[in-house]
Amino acid sequence: MNGTVRSPKFEATALQIRKIGNSVGVILPKELLARLNLKEGDKFYPVEQPDGSLRLSPFNPKHARTMEIARKVMHEYRDTFAALAK
């Protein structure tokens, strides 16, 4: 466990899929939005977990993986980049 304190209030909250115009959506309680540090118009990403559950995250996991690869490449070729920067 990562040390995050879970609120039983959110674990017991059922979200309902509702029709919104020609689409469907889920209304998130304002307390959950505050906990995720999200506001109207922000994006968040559902991340499927190995056990089949979903985790909601304000961080794009694909972007995080791309940045991890970029950091490895920059570290591996740091001398080349330093020479090119001169």
PDB file of N, CA, C and O in Angstrom:
ATOM      1  N   MET A   1       0.845  -1.171   0.000  1.00  0.00           N
ATOM      2  CA  MET A   1       0.000   0.000   0.000  1.00  0.00           C
ATOM      3  C   MET A   1       0.886   1.229   0.000  1.00  0.00           C
ATOM      4  O   MET A   1       1.961   1.206   0.599  1.00  0.00           O
ATOM      5  N   ASN A   2       0.465   2.303  -0.657  1.00  0.00           N
ATOM      6  CA  ASN A   2       1.303   3.481  -0.797  1.00  0.00           C
ATOM      7  C   ASN A   2       1.140   4.489   0.320  1.00  0.00           C
ATOM      8  O   ASN A   2       1.691   5.586   0.229  1.00  0.00           O
ATOM      9  N   GLY A   3       0.401   4.160   1.376  1.00  0.00           N
ATOM     10  CA  GLY A   3       0.259   5.064   2.501  1.00  0.00           C
ATOM     11  C   GLY A   3      -0.911   6.018   2.371  1.00  0.00           C
ATOM     12  O   GLY A   3      -1.159   6.791   3.296  1.00  0.00           O
ATOM     13  N   THR A   4      -1.639   6.001   1.273  1.00  0.00           N
ATOM     14  CA  THR A   4      -2.782   6.871   1.087  1.00  0.00           C
ATOM     15  C   THR A   4      -3.929   6.392   1.968  1.00  0.00           C
ATOM     16  O   THR A   4      -4.266   5.208   1.972  1.00  0.00           O
ATOM     17  N   VAL A   5      -4.513   7.302   2.700  1.00  0.00           N
ATOM     18  CA  VAL A   5      -5.644   6.956   3.547  1.00  0.00           C
ATOM     19  C   VAL A   5      -6.890   6.953   2.672  1.00  0.00           C
ATOM     20  O   VAL A   5      -7.183   7.941   1.999  1.00  0.00           O
ATOM     21  N   ARG A   6      -7.616   5.855   2.683  1.00  0.00           N
ATOM     22  CA  ARG A   6      -8.821   5.743   1.875  1.00  0.00           C
ATOM     23  C   ARG A   6     -10.027   6.137   2.703  1.00  0.00           C
ATOM     24  O   ARG A   6     -10.126   5.822   3.889  1.00  0.00           O
ATOM     25  N   SER A   7     -10.932   6.827   2.053  1.00  0.00           N
ATOM     26  CA  SER A   7     -12.160   7.217   2.722  1.00  0.00           C
ATOM     27  C   SER A   7     -13.226   6.182   2.448  1.00  0.00           C
ATOM     28  O   SER A   7     -13.543   5.923   1.287  1.00  0.00           O
ATOM     29  N   PRO A   8     -13.790   5.584   3.482  1.00  0.00           N
ATOM     30  CA  PRO A   8     -14.858   4.615   3.261  1.00  0.00           C
ATOM     31  C   PRO A   8     -16.072   5.253   2.600  1.00  0.00           C
ATOM     32  O   PRO A   8     -16.886   4.559   1.991  1.00  0.00           O
ATOM     33  N   LYS A   9     -16.196   6.575   2.719  1.00  0.00           N
ATOM     34  CA  LYS A   9     -17.309   7.294   2.109  1.00  0.00           C
ATOM     35  C   LYS A   9     -17.302   7.090   0.593  1.00  0.00           C
ATOM     36  O   LYS A   9     -18.361   6.890  -0.002  1.00  0.00           O
ATOM     37  N   PHE A  10     -16.134   7.136  -0.036  1.00  0.00           N
ATOM     38  CA  PHE A  10     -16.055   6.981  -1.487  1.00  0.00           C
ATOM     39  C   PHE A  10     -16.168   5.523  -1.897  1.00  0.00           C
ATOM     40  O   PHE A  10     -16.687   5.225  -2.973  1.00  0.00           O
ATOM     41  N   GLU A  11     -15.698   4.621  -1.072  1.00  0.00           N
ATOM     42  CA  GLU A  11     -15.789   3.210  -1.407  1.00  0.00           C
ATOM     43  C   GLU A  11     -17.234   2.741  -1.438  1.00  0.00           C
ATOM     44  O   GLU A  11     -17.553   1.786  -2.147  1.00  0.00           O
ATOM     45  N   ALA A  12     -18.115   3.390  -0.686  1.00  0.00           N
ATOM     46  CA  ALA A  12     -19.515   2.992  -0.632  1.00  0.00           C
ATOM     47  C   ALA A  12     -20.378   3.777  -1.617  1.00  0.00           C
ATOM     48  O   ALA A  12     -21.578   3.524  -1.721  1.00  0.00           O
ATOM     49  N   THR A  13     -19.782   4.731  -2.344  1.00  0.00           N
ATOM     50  CA  THR A  13     -20.533   5.564  -3.266  1.00  0.00           C
ATOM     51  C   THR A  13     -20.681   4.860  -4.605  1.00  0.00           C
ATOM     52  O   THR A  13     -19.690   4.478  -5.228  1.00  0.00           O
ATOM     53  N   ALA A  14     -21.921   4.690  -5.046  1.00  0.00           N
ATOM     54  CA  ALA A  14     -22.187   4.109  -6.361  1.00  0.00           C
ATOM     55  C   ALA A  14     -22.422   5.253  -7.338  1.00  0.00           C
ATOM     56  O   ALA A  14     -23.207   6.159  -7.059  1.00  0.00           O
ATOM     57  N   LEU A  15     -21.756   5.215  -8.460  1.00  0.00           N
ATOM     58  CA  LEU A  15     -21.944   6.218  -9.502  1.00  0.00           C
ATOM     59  C   LEU A  15     -22.873   5.643 -10.556  1.00  0.00           C
ATOM     60  O   LEU A  15     -22.803   4.459 -10.885  1.00  0.00           O
ATOM     61  N   GLN A  16     -23.737   6.486 -11.074  1.00  0.00           N
ATOM     62  CA  GLN A  16     -24.722   6.030 -12.046  1.00  0.00           C
ATOM     63  C   GLN A  16     -24.407   6.630 -13.408  1.00  0.00           C
ATOM     64  O   GLN A  16     -24.079   7.812 -13.519  1.00  0.00           O
ATOM     65  N   ILE A  17     -24.508   5.805 -14.440  1.00  0.00           N
ATOM     66  CA  ILE A  17     -24.341   6.285 -15.811  1.00  0.00           C
ATOM     67  C   ILE A  17     -25.650   6.951 -16.215  1.00  0.00           C
ATOM     68  O   ILE A  17     -26.724   6.362 -16.087  1.00  0.00           O
ATOM     69  N   ARG A  18     -25.550   8.194 -16.706  1.00  0.00           N
ATOM     70  CA  ARG A  18     -26.739   8.972 -17.066  1.00  0.00           C
ATOM     71  C   ARG A  18     -26.625   9.475 -18.498  1.00  0.00           C
ATOM     72  O   ARG A  18     -25.530   9.685 -19.020  1.00  0.00           O
ATOM     73  N   LYS A  19     -27.778   9.659 -19.114  1.00  0.00           N
ATOM     74  CA  LYS A  19     -27.823  10.238 -20.452  1.00  0.00           C
ATOM     75  C   LYS A  19     -27.569  11.734 -20.330  1.00  0.00           C
ATOM     76  O   LYS A  19     -28.214  12.422 -19.538  1.00  0.00           O
ATOM     77  N   ILE A  20     -26.619  12.232 -21.124  1.00  0.00           N
ATOM     78  CA  ILE A  20     -26.285  13.654 -21.160  1.00  0.00           C
ATOM     79  C   ILE A  20     -26.285  14.049 -22.635  1.00  0.00           C
ATOM     80  O   ILE A  20     -25.325  13.773 -23.354  1.00  0.00           O
ATOM     81  N   GLY A  21     -27.356  14.693 -23.082  1.00  0.00           N
ATOM     82  CA  GLY A  21     -27.494  15.007 -24.501  1.00  0.00           C
ATOM     83  C   GLY A  21     -27.605  13.727 -25.298  1.00  0.00           C
ATOM     84  O   GLY A  21     -28.434  12.869 -24.994  1.00  0.00           O
ATOM     85  N   ASN A  22     -26.765  13.592 -26.329  1.00  0.00           N
ATOM     86  CA  ASN A  22     -26.735  12.378 -27.145  1.00  0.00           C
ATOM     87  C   ASN A  22     -25.713  11.365 -26.642  1.00  0.00           C
ATOM     88  O   ASN A  22     -25.491  10.341 -27.287  1.00  0.00           O
ATOM     89  N   SER A  23     -25.101  11.633 -25.516  1.00  0.00           N
ATOM     90  CA  SER A  23     -24.064  10.768 -24.958  1.00  0.00           C
ATOM     91  C   SER A  23     -24.502  10.250 -23.598  1.00  0.00           C
ATOM     92  O   SER A  23     -25.613  10.520 -23.143  1.00  0.00           O
ATOM     93  N   VAL A  24     -23.622   9.509 -22.963  1.00  0.00           N
ATOM     94  CA  VAL A  24     -23.827   9.104 -21.580  1.00  0.00           C
ATOM     95  C   VAL A  24     -22.602   9.533 -20.787  1.00  0.00           C
ATOM     96  O   VAL A  24     -21.511   9.680 -21.337  1.00  0.00           O
ATOM     97  N   GLY A  25     -22.793   9.728 -19.505  1.00  0.00           N
ATOM     98  CA  GLY A  25     -21.687  10.158 -18.668  1.00  0.00           C
ATOM     99  C   GLY A  25     -21.919   9.760 -17.226  1.00  0.00           C
ATOM    100  O   GLY A  25     -22.966   9.220 -16.868  1.00  0.00           O
ATOM    101  N   VAL A  26     -20.928  10.034 -16.416  1.00  0.00           N
ATOM    102  CA  VAL A  26     -20.980   9.751 -14.984  1.00  0.00           C
ATOM    103  C   VAL A  26     -20.792  11.076 -14.266  1.00  0.00           C
ATOM    104  O   VAL A  26     -19.866  11.826 -14.574  1.00  0.00           O
ATOM    105  N   ILE A  27     -21.651  11.362 -13.323  1.00  0.00           N
ATOM    106  CA  ILE A  27     -21.536  12.569 -12.507  1.00  0.00           C
ATOM    107  C   ILE A  27     -20.693  12.218 -11.285  1.00  0.00           C
ATOM    108  O   ILE A  27     -21.016  11.291 -10.542  1.00  0.00           O
ATOM    109  N   LEU A  28     -19.611  12.968 -11.085  1.00  0.00           N
ATOM    110  CA  LEU A  28     -18.732  12.722  -9.943  1.00  0.00           C
ATOM    111  C   LEU A  28     -19.066  13.695  -8.821  1.00  0.00           C
ATOM    112  O   LEU A  28     -19.246  14.887  -9.074  1.00  0.00           O
ATOM    113  N   PRO A  29     -19.151  13.216  -7.602  1.00  0.00           N
ATOM    114  CA  PRO A  29     -19.427  14.114  -6.469  1.00  0.00           C
ATOM    115  C   PRO A  29     -18.298  15.132  -6.295  1.00  0.00           C
ATOM    116  O   PRO A  29     -17.134  14.837  -6.568  1.00  0.00           O
ATOM    117  N   LYS A  30     -18.658  16.334  -5.835  1.00  0.00           N
ATOM    118  CA  LYS A  30     -17.660  17.399  -5.707  1.00  0.00           C
ATOM    119  C   LYS A  30     -16.545  17.011  -4.737  1.00  0.00           C
ATOM    120  O   LYS A  30     -15.407  17.453  -4.903  1.00  0.00           O
ATOM    121  N   GLU A  31     -16.849  16.198  -3.734  1.00  0.00           N
ATOM    122  CA  GLU A  31     -15.813  15.767  -2.793  1.00  0.00           C
ATOM    123  C   GLU A  31     -14.766  14.904  -3.494  1.00  0.00           C
ATOM    124  O   GLU A  31     -13.573  15.002  -3.208  1.00  0.00           O
ATOM    125  N   LEU A  32     -15.227  14.058  -4.414  1.00  0.00           N
ATOM    126  CA  LEU A  32     -14.297  13.217  -5.165  1.00  0.00           C
ATOM    127  C   LEU A  32     -13.455  14.067  -6.109  1.00  0.00           C
ATOM    128  O   LEU A  32     -12.255  13.836  -6.252  1.00  0.00           O
ATOM    129  N   LEU A  33     -14.082  15.053  -6.753  1.00  0.00           N
ATOM    130  CA  LEU A  33     -13.327  15.964  -7.623  1.00  0.00           C
ATOM    131  C   LEU A  33     -12.254  16.704  -6.833  1.00  0.00           C
ATOM    132  O   LEU A  33     -11.131  16.873  -7.308  1.00  0.00           O
ATOM    133  N   ALA A  34     -12.601  17.140  -5.637  1.00  0.00           N
ATOM    134  CA  ALA A  34     -11.628  17.839  -4.793  1.00  0.00           C
ATOM    135  C   ALA A  34     -10.489  16.903  -4.408  1.00  0.00           C
ATOM    136  O   ALA A  34      -9.325  17.303  -4.409  1.00  0.00           O
ATOM    137  N   ARG A  35     -10.820  15.671  -4.084  1.00  0.00           N
ATOM    138  CA  ARG A  35      -9.793  14.697  -3.686  1.00  0.00           C
ATOM    139  C   ARG A  35      -8.839  14.401  -4.845  1.00  0.00           C
ATOM    140  O   ARG A  35      -7.640  14.212  -4.635  1.00  0.00           O
ATOM    141  N   LEU A  36      -9.380  14.362  -6.075  1.00  0.00           N
ATOM    142  CA  LEU A  36      -8.548  14.120  -7.254  1.00  0.00           C
ATOM    143  C   LEU A  36      -7.915  15.406  -7.790  1.00  0.00           C
ATOM    144  O   LEU A  36      -7.155  15.375  -8.758  1.00  0.00           O
ATOM    145  N   ASN A  37      -8.234  16.532  -7.151  1.00  0.00           N
ATOM    146  CA  ASN A  37      -7.734  17.839  -7.574  1.00  0.00           C
ATOM    147  C   ASN A  37      -8.153  18.128  -9.021  1.00  0.00           C
ATOM    148  O   ASN A  37      -7.343  18.569  -9.835  1.00  0.00           O
ATOM    149  N   LEU A  38      -9.424  17.874  -9.323  1.00  0.00           N
ATOM    150  CA  LEU A  38      -9.976  18.098 -10.656  1.00  0.00           C
ATOM    151  C   LEU A  38     -11.071  19.147 -10.596  1.00  0.00           C
ATOM    152  O   LEU A  38     -11.736  19.319  -9.574  1.00  0.00           O
ATOM    153  N   LYS A  39     -11.247  19.846 -11.715  1.00  0.00           N
ATOM    154  CA  LYS A  39     -12.351  20.784 -11.840  1.00  0.00           C
ATOM    155  C   LYS A  39     -12.979  20.594 -13.216  1.00  0.00           C
ATOM    156  O   LYS A  39     -12.448  19.862 -14.050  1.00  0.00           O
ATOM    157  N   GLU A  40     -14.100  21.249 -13.448  1.00  0.00           N
ATOM    158  CA  GLU A  40     -14.797  21.106 -14.719  1.00  0.00           C
ATOM    159  C   GLU A  40     -13.850  21.417 -15.883  1.00  0.00           C
ATOM    160  O   GLU A  40     -13.154  22.431 -15.874  1.00  0.00           O
ATOM    161  N   GLY A  41     -13.836  20.546 -16.864  1.00  0.00           N
ATOM    162  CA  GLY A  41     -12.983  20.720 -18.045  1.00  0.00           C
ATOM    163  C   GLY A  41     -11.664  19.975 -17.961  1.00  0.00           C
ATOM    164  O   GLY A  41     -11.019  19.757 -18.986  1.00  0.00           O
ATOM    165  N   ASP A  42     -11.245  19.577 -16.758  1.00  0.00           N
ATOM    166  CA  ASP A  42     -10.000  18.810 -16.615  1.00  0.00           C
ATOM    167  C   ASP A  42     -10.197  17.402 -17.174  1.00  0.00           C
ATOM    168  O   ASP A  42     -11.321  16.918 -17.306  1.00  0.00           O
ATOM    169  N   LYS A  43      -9.091  16.771 -17.492  1.00  0.00           N
ATOM    170  CA  LYS A  43      -9.121  15.391 -17.963  1.00  0.00           C
ATOM    171  C   LYS A  43      -8.594  14.472 -16.871  1.00  0.00           C
ATOM    172  O   LYS A  43      -7.717  14.850 -16.095  1.00  0.00           O
ATOM    173  N   PHE A  44      -9.134  13.269 -16.820  1.00  0.00           N
ATOM    174  CA  PHE A  44      -8.572  12.234 -15.965  1.00  0.00           C
ATOM    175  C   PHE A  44      -8.631  10.932 -16.739  1.00  0.00           C
ATOM    176  O   PHE A  44      -9.384  10.807 -17.704  1.00  0.00           O
ATOM    177  N   TYR A  45      -7.853   9.986 -16.323  1.00  0.00           N
ATOM    178  CA  TYR A  45      -7.660   8.766 -17.099  1.00  0.00           C
ATOM    179  C   TYR A  45      -8.038   7.532 -16.283  1.00  0.00           C
ATOM    180  O   TYR A  45      -7.573   7.357 -15.157  1.00  0.00           O
ATOM    181  N   PRO A  46      -8.883   6.682 -16.857  1.00  0.00           N
ATOM    182  CA  PRO A  46      -9.154   5.407 -16.200  1.00  0.00           C
ATOM    183  C   PRO A  46      -8.018   4.443 -16.529  1.00  0.00           C
ATOM    184  O   PRO A  46      -7.676   4.261 -17.697  1.00  0.00           O
ATOM    185  N   VAL A  47      -7.441   3.836 -15.519  1.00  0.00           N
ATOM    186  CA  VAL A  47      -6.333   2.910 -15.711  1.00  0.00           C
ATOM    187  C   VAL A  47      -6.780   1.545 -15.211  1.00  0.00           C
ATOM    188  O   VAL A  47      -7.054   1.373 -14.023  1.00  0.00           O
ATOM    189  N   GLU A  48      -6.855   0.567 -16.121  1.00  0.00           N
ATOM    190  CA  GLU A  48      -7.281  -0.772 -15.725  1.00  0.00           C
ATOM    191  C   GLU A  48      -6.164  -1.444 -14.944  1.00  0.00           C
ATOM    192  O   GLU A  48      -5.004  -1.435 -15.356  1.00  0.00           O
ATOM    193  N   GLN A  49      -6.532  -2.022 -13.817  1.00  0.00           N
ATOM    194  CA  GLN A  49      -5.582  -2.690 -12.942  1.00  0.00           C
ATOM    195  C   GLN A  49      -5.531  -4.182 -13.271  1.00  0.00           C
ATOM    196  O   GLN A  49      -6.465  -4.706 -13.877  1.00  0.00           O
ATOM    197  N   PRO A  50      -4.464  -4.870 -12.884  1.00  0.00           N
ATOM    198  CA  PRO A  50      -4.350  -6.306 -13.172  1.00  0.00           C
ATOM    199  C   PRO A  50      -5.514  -7.140 -12.645  1.00  0.00           C
ATOM    200  O   PRO A  50      -5.835  -8.185 -13.212  1.00  0.00           O
ATOM    201  N   ASP A  51      -6.150  -6.684 -11.557  1.00  0.00           N
ATOM    202  CA  ASP A  51      -7.277  -7.443 -11.005  1.00  0.00           C
ATOM    203  C   ASP A  51      -8.605  -7.123 -11.688  1.00  0.00           C
ATOM    204  O   ASP A  51      -9.647  -7.637 -11.283  1.00  0.00           O
ATOM    205  N   GLY A  52      -8.576  -6.273 -12.727  1.00  0.00           N
ATOM    206  CA  GLY A  52      -9.783  -5.934 -13.471  1.00  0.00           C
ATOM    207  C   GLY A  52     -10.478  -4.677 -12.979  1.00  0.00           C
ATOM    208  O   GLY A  52     -11.416  -4.205 -13.621  1.00  0.00           O
ATOM    209  N   SER A  53     -10.039  -4.123 -11.855  1.00  0.00           N
ATOM    210  CA  SER A  53     -10.637  -2.890 -11.351  1.00  0.00           C
ATOM    211  C   SER A  53     -10.095  -1.694 -12.128  1.00  0.00           C
ATOM    212  O   SER A  53      -9.145  -1.828 -12.900  1.00  0.00           O
ATOM    213  N   LEU A  54     -10.695  -0.533 -11.924  1.00  0.00           N
ATOM    214  CA  LEU A  54     -10.237   0.693 -12.566  1.00  0.00           C
ATOM    215  C   LEU A  54      -9.714   1.654 -11.515  1.00  0.00           C
ATOM    216  O   LEU A  54     -10.244   1.744 -10.407  1.00  0.00           O
ATOM    217  N   ARG A  55      -8.668   2.366 -11.883  1.00  0.00           N
ATOM    218  CA  ARG A  55      -8.117   3.427 -11.035  1.00  0.00           C
ATOM    219  C   ARG A  55      -8.272   4.714 -11.822  1.00  0.00           C
ATOM    220  O   ARG A  55      -7.924   4.757 -13.002  1.00  0.00           O
ATOM    221  N   LEU A  56      -8.787   5.763 -11.195  1.00  0.00           N
ATOM    222  CA  LEU A  56      -8.909   7.053 -11.844  1.00  0.00           C
ATOM    223  C   LEU A  56      -7.709   7.902 -11.466  1.00  0.00           C
ATOM    224  O   LEU A  56      -7.365   8.023 -10.290  1.00  0.00           O
ATOM    225  N   SER A  57      -7.076   8.489 -12.474  1.00  0.00           N
ATOM    226  CA  SER A  57      -5.870   9.260 -12.222  1.00  0.00           C
ATOM    227  C   SER A  57      -5.877  10.530 -13.065  1.00  0.00           C
ATOM    228  O   SER A  57      -6.254  10.487 -14.236  1.00  0.00           O
ATOM    229  N   PRO A  58      -5.468  11.659 -12.491  1.00  0.00           N
ATOM    230  CA  PRO A  58      -5.349  12.872 -13.295  1.00  0.00           C
ATOM    231  C   PRO A  58      -4.103  12.859 -14.179  1.00  0.00           C
ATOM    232  O   PRO A  58      -3.885  13.792 -14.952  1.00  0.00           O
ATOM    233  N   PHE A  59      -3.290  11.819 -14.074  1.00  0.00           N
ATOM    234  CA  PHE A  59      -2.055  11.723 -14.838  1.00  0.00           C
ATOM    235  C   PHE A  59      -2.193  10.701 -15.949  1.00  0.00           C
ATOM    236  O   PHE A  59      -2.714   9.607 -15.733  1.00  0.00           O
ATOM    237  N   ASN A  60      -1.728  11.055 -17.139  1.00  0.00           N
ATOM    238  CA  ASN A  60      -1.799  10.173 -18.294  1.00  0.00           C
ATOM    239  C   ASN A  60      -0.694   9.123 -18.188  1.00  0.00           C
ATOM    240  O   ASN A  60       0.484   9.472 -18.267  1.00  0.00           O
ATOM    241  N   PRO A  61      -1.041   7.852 -18.013  1.00  0.00           N
ATOM    242  CA  PRO A  61      -0.014   6.825 -17.854  1.00  0.00           C
ATOM    243  C   PRO A  61       0.842   6.641 -19.106  1.00  0.00           C
ATOM    244  O   PRO A  61       2.015   6.285 -18.993  1.00  0.00           O
ATOM    245  N   LYS A  62       0.289   6.873 -20.288  1.00  0.00           N
ATOM    246  CA  LYS A  62       1.080   6.759 -21.524  1.00  0.00           C
ATOM    247  C   LYS A  62       2.129   7.858 -21.585  1.00  0.00           C
ATOM    248  O   LYS A  62       3.259   7.620 -22.011  1.00  0.00           O
ATOM    249  N   HIS A  63       1.757   9.062 -21.158  1.00  0.00           N
ATOM    250  CA  HIS A  63       2.717  10.165 -21.147  1.00  0.00           C
ATOM    251  C   HIS A  63       3.832   9.892 -20.136  1.00  0.00           C
ATOM    252  O   HIS A  63       5.001  10.159 -20.412  1.00  0.00           O
ATOM    253  N   ALA A  64       3.477   9.368 -18.986  1.00  0.00           N
ATOM    254  CA  ALA A  64       4.474   9.057 -17.957  1.00  0.00           C
ATOM    255  C   ALA A  64       5.471   8.030 -18.487  1.00  0.00           C
ATOM    256  O   ALA A  64       6.673   8.168 -18.261  1.00  0.00           O
ATOM    257  N   ARG A  65       4.996   7.013 -19.182  1.00  0.00           N
ATOM    258  CA  ARG A  65       5.880   5.984 -19.750  1.00  0.00           C
ATOM    259  C   ARG A  65       6.788   6.593 -20.824  1.00  0.00           C
ATOM    260  O   ARG A  65       7.976   6.276 -20.891  1.00  0.00           O
ATOM    261  N   THR A  66       6.229   7.460 -21.655  1.00  0.00           N
ATOM    262  CA  THR A  66       7.023   8.124 -22.693  1.00  0.00           C
ATOM    263  C   THR A  66       8.127   8.967 -22.068  1.00  0.00           C
ATOM    264  O   THR A  66       9.259   8.963 -22.551  1.00  0.00           O
ATOM    265  N   MET A  67       7.807   9.691 -20.996  1.00  0.00           N
ATOM    266  CA  MET A  67       8.812  10.517 -20.324  1.00  0.00           C
ATOM    267  C   MET A  67       9.888   9.649 -19.680  1.00  0.00           C
ATOM    268  O   MET A  67      11.056  10.038 -19.660  1.00  0.00           O
ATOM    269  N   GLU A  68       9.523   8.496 -19.161  1.00  0.00           N
ATOM    270  CA  GLU A  68      10.497   7.578 -18.582  1.00  0.00           C
ATOM    271  C   GLU A  68      11.496   7.121 -19.647  1.00  0.00           C
ATOM    272  O   GLU A  68      12.699   7.083 -19.389  1.00  0.00           O
ATOM    273  N   ILE A  69      11.010   6.777 -20.832  1.00  0.00           N
ATOM    274  CA  ILE A  69      11.879   6.363 -21.931  1.00  0.00           C
ATOM    275  C   ILE A  69      12.778   7.520 -22.349  1.00  0.00           C
ATOM    276  O   ILE A  69      13.972   7.330 -22.581  1.00  0.00           O
ATOM    277  N   ALA A  70      12.207   8.722 -22.446  1.00  0.00           N
ATOM    278  CA  ALA A  70      12.995   9.899 -22.841  1.00  0.00           C
ATOM    279  C   ALA A  70      14.108  10.162 -21.839  1.00  0.00           C
ATOM    280  O   ALA A  70      15.227  10.486 -22.237  1.00  0.00           O
ATOM    281  N   ARG A  71      13.827  10.030 -20.560  1.00  0.00           N
ATOM    282  CA  ARG A  71      14.865  10.252 -19.544  1.00  0.00           C
ATOM    283  C   ARG A  71      16.004   9.242 -19.675  1.00  0.00           C
ATOM    284  O   ARG A  71      17.171   9.596 -19.511  1.00  0.00           O
ATOM    285  N   LYS A  72      15.663   7.984 -19.970  1.00  0.00           N
ATOM    286  CA  LYS A  72      16.693   6.958 -20.149  1.00  0.00           C
ATOM    287  C   LYS A  72      17.573   7.281 -21.354  1.00  0.00           C
ATOM    288  O   LYS A  72      18.795   7.153 -21.289  1.00  0.00           O
ATOM    289  N   VAL A  73      16.948   7.699 -22.450  1.00  0.00           N
ATOM    290  CA  VAL A  73      17.702   8.047 -23.658  1.00  0.00           C
ATOM    291  C   VAL A  73      18.593   9.249 -23.388  1.00  0.00           C
ATOM    292  O   VAL A  73      19.761   9.250 -23.776  1.00  0.00           O
ATOM    293  N   MET A  74      18.060  10.275 -22.726  1.00  0.00           N
ATOM    294  CA  MET A  74      18.867  11.467 -22.430  1.00  0.00           C
ATOM    295  C   MET A  74      20.037  11.118 -21.525  1.00  0.00           C
ATOM    296  O   MET A  74      21.128  11.664 -21.684  1.00  0.00           O
ATOM    297  N   HIS A  75      19.821  10.216 -20.577  1.00  0.00           N
ATOM    298  CA  HIS A  75      20.908   9.812 -19.691  1.00  0.00           C
ATOM    299  C   HIS A  75      21.969   9.022 -20.460  1.00  0.00           C
ATOM    300  O   HIS A  75      23.168   9.235 -20.278  1.00  0.00           O
ATOM    301  N   GLU A  76      21.517   8.113 -21.316  1.00  0.00           N
ATOM    302  CA  GLU A  76      22.452   7.275 -22.074  1.00  0.00           C
ATOM    303  C   GLU A  76      23.304   8.101 -23.031  1.00  0.00           C
ATOM    304  O   GLU A  76      24.484   7.807 -23.221  1.00  0.00           O
ATOM    305  N   TYR A  77      22.720   9.123 -23.630  1.00  0.00           N
ATOM    306  CA  TYR A  77      23.427   9.934 -24.619  1.00  0.00           C
ATOM    307  C   TYR A  77      23.760  11.332 -24.089  1.00  0.00           C
ATOM    308  O   TYR A  77      23.844  12.285 -24.863  1.00  0.00           O
ATOM    309  N   ARG A  78      23.948  11.452 -22.781  1.00  0.00           N
ATOM    310  CA  ARG A  78      24.191  12.766 -22.191  1.00  0.00           C
ATOM    311  C   ARG A  78      25.448  13.427 -22.730  1.00  0.00           C
ATOM    312  O   ARG A  78      25.471  14.643 -22.919  1.00  0.00           O
ATOM    313  N   ASP A  79      26.509  12.636 -22.984  1.00  0.00           N
ATOM    314  CA  ASP A  79      27.740  13.232 -23.530  1.00  0.00           C
ATOM    315  C   ASP A  79      27.506  13.771 -24.935  1.00  0.00           C
ATOM    316  O   ASP A  79      28.000  14.845 -25.276  1.00  0.00           O
ATOM    317  N   THR A  80      26.765  13.045 -25.742  1.00  0.00           N
ATOM    318  CA  THR A  80      26.448  13.497 -27.099  1.00  0.00           C
ATOM    319  C   THR A  80      25.624  14.759 -27.057  1.00  0.00           C
ATOM    320  O   THR A  80      25.899  15.701 -27.800  1.00  0.00           O
ATOM    321  N   PHE A  81      24.604  14.800 -26.191  1.00  0.00           N
ATOM    322  CA  PHE A  81      23.772  16.005 -26.084  1.00  0.00           C
ATOM    323  C   PHE A  81      24.574  17.188 -25.585  1.00  0.00           C
ATOM    324  O   PHE A  81      24.364  18.313 -26.038  1.00  0.00           O
ATOM    325  N   ALA A  82      25.496  16.952 -24.653  1.00  0.00           N
ATOM    326  CA  ALA A  82      26.337  18.039 -24.135  1.00  0.00           C
ATOM    327  C   ALA A  82      27.231  18.584 -25.239  1.00  0.00           C
ATOM    328  O   ALA A  82      27.419  19.797 -25.336  1.00  0.00           O
ATOM    329  N   ALA A  83      27.788  17.703 -26.077  1.00  0.00           N
ATOM    330  CA  ALA A  83      28.635  18.157 -27.185  1.00  0.00           C
ATOM    331  C   ALA A  83      27.813  18.935 -28.209  1.00  0.00           C
ATOM    332  O   ALA A  83      28.286  19.933 -28.752  1.00  0.00           O
ATOM    333  N   LEU A  84      26.608  18.496 -28.473  1.00  0.00           N
ATOM    334  CA  LEU A  84      25.752  19.198 -29.434  1.00  0.00           C
ATOM    335  C   LEU A  84      25.303  20.566 -28.903  1.00  0.00           C
ATOM    336  O   LEU A  84      25.039  21.483 -29.680  1.00  0.00           O
ATOM    337  N   ALA A  85      25.220  20.694 -27.583  1.00  0.00           N
ATOM    338  CA  ALA A  85      24.773  21.950 -26.995  1.00  0.00           C
ATOM    339  C   ALA A  85      25.839  23.026 -27.029  1.00  0.00           C
ATOM    340  O   ALA A  85      25.536  24.197 -26.803  1.00  0.00           O
ATOM    341  N   LYS A  86      27.077  22.658 -27.307  1.00  0.00           N
ATOM    342  CA  LYS A  86      28.178  23.656 -27.323  1.00  0.00           C
ATOM    343  C   LYS A  86      28.124  24.528 -28.545  1.00  0.00           C
ATOM    344  O   LYS A  86      28.967  25.409 -28.712  1.00  0.00           O
TER     345      LYS A  86
END
